[in-house]
């Protein structure tokens, strides 16, 4: 992990299955997301847009076998970046809550920045796949994010 200033962090992770470099900047917007998994790119780009943060992400993985390793590792790396920033930023609002209607979906999210990683996900998808993306991997991504960001 390379520390950046203020509310920015850069994290790199290289395993046998993945190679990821991510920069998160909470004081900027935009960025570029390239994972080789179109739905994951869309999900992360949307997350950054609606979260009003900048995300620079270059990630490769063994997606010809399965996207699982890449999706989970991207969640872990993003969580590490959030954790790094939170450690330096000091006090933040501990709780957050939002209800978001978007197209034919309704999402409700509650977050506790408590230092105790927990994921409670109650999601029903009308189908198993979004294009060639297995939607069960959303849980893997969010679990990695919550565990490394140390949020519930």
Order of alpha helices (4+ residues) and beta strands (2+ residues): beta-beta-beta-beta-alpha-beta-alpha-beta-beta-beta-beta-alpha
